[in-house]
Amino acid sequence: MVVTPPSNRAPEVASEVGFGDKDLTVGDGPEGFDLEASPRNFTDPDDDELTYTVSSSDTSVVRAEISGTDLIWEALAAGMATITVVASDPDGLTARLSFAATVTGASPDLTVGVSDRVLLGDGSLVSTVEAGSSFEVGTTARNLGTAAADSSTIRFYFSSNATISSNDTQVGTERTSAGTGIVFNRNKLLTAPTSPGTYYYGACVDPVPGESNTNNNCSDGVRLTVDEGASPPDLTVEVSDRVVLDNGSLVNTVDTGASIEVGTTARNLGTTAADSSTIRFYFSSNATISSNDTQVGTERTSAGTGTVFNRNKLLTAPSSPGTYYYGACVDPVPGESNTNNNCSDGVRLTVEQDNPTITFRFTDGCNDGFGIVWRAFEQRNDDLTGLEWPGQNRNYVIPPGDTHVRVLACTTGTDACYGASTDETNPRVHWGVGVNGDRGCDNCCIACPVSGNRTHGLNLVCR
């Protein structure tokens, strides 16, 4: 009996996944997929091992290759190409799959956006300005395309509605840079209309050659209310809800006699500049601060609008334990519209019996116009522990000819060694261990008491 071996069968297309027609852009790739990943594109009914080849109908448009079982292609130029993959068994029988690739060239695509509020000269961001006043509109233009855009012109408009177009009233221009990504990112200085009302400001960027989409070249409009005129000055003052200690911590509980700083901000809510004024700091037995409370310090505001004072005020906690409130009032200025909001609420402060402290009192006896910087270093058994006042790489500053007092909380059994110099970066004169704590000294280390306070005063004289 003669046995006839089964005839070889050709490979078959099992799946067309990945072989759909493709829209590509010049520069896409290399990319592709595994022909034998699930689901396989080709199978062989005889389980023969398959080999693959690929061809491109236009290799100048799309380059294609086989790497192992991976099909890989890369878009090189605008045009069309057909990519054909052939699967072959050992006897040369084949199956094939193809897809068409359409490649378009890279193109620019310019857009422009504006900020949702305008910027005044004092740095405040607002949606209401005075008639005829100056303001700035934050503006960013981008090229969203993959090809560099030529330099273009941004045209600024104001409109009666939020839809900005070249039909609106042009009020200024700027030039973009050429390239991709962000091509303009600056504020544009403009002037508000002289008539009160509601207006919208925006921008359009001129199309450039080859731009793929010119329907997104205008921004939305930022809404701006134009008031009739300036409002009178109106000063207010606020204090932070916690106080700052020498080590930078924010707290509501301190020791008796401790040095504290109260964060303070004064603002002129009016649009007319206020004269310089005086902020008066008080402590009180309740949260309602007024000029009838105990005054403990003053500061001067600047003249102007917006924020006219924004600093910490150095104060000293009471010597008796208890609950106190610290706050501030700002003196009225001529023409002020409302003097009922000139005092802050009080920040609640619990004062407890003090831990041991050392008070340093230094006077700039040089009085040479430069001032003095100083700090203190904790020492135990003649070795520095690493603790510093007011903190690592920070200094206290004595203004020229002034006296500086600091109460430092300390630990019994340690010393606080002071170091000072006329200049931190190029010191001319040193006192104590020096501002960097690296100099020897006599009588510059003060022992922390078991309780209470120990005071050390010195007139720092240049020799």
Secondary structure, 3 states (H helix, E strand, C coil): CCCCCCCCCCCEECCCCCCCCEEEECCCCCEEEECCCCCCCEECCCCCCCEEEEEECCCCCEEEEEECCEEEEEECCCEEEEEEEEEECCCCCEEEEEEEEEEECCCCCEEEEECCCEECCCCCEECEEECCCEEEEEEEEEECCCCCECCCEEEEEEECCCECCCCCEEEEEEECCCECEEEEEEEEEEECCCCCEEEEEEEEECCCCCCCCCCCCECECEEEEEECCCCCCCEEEEEEEEEECCCCCEECEEECCCEEEEEEEEEECCCCCECCCEEEEEEECCCECCCCCEEEEEEECCCECEEEEEEEEEEECCCCCEEEEEEEEECCCCCCCCCCCCECECEEEEEECCCCEEEEEEEECCCCCCCEEEEEEEEECCEEEEEEECCCCCCEEECCCCEEEEEEECCCCCEEEEEEECCCCCCCCEEECCCCCCCCCCCCEEECCCCCEEEEEEEECCC
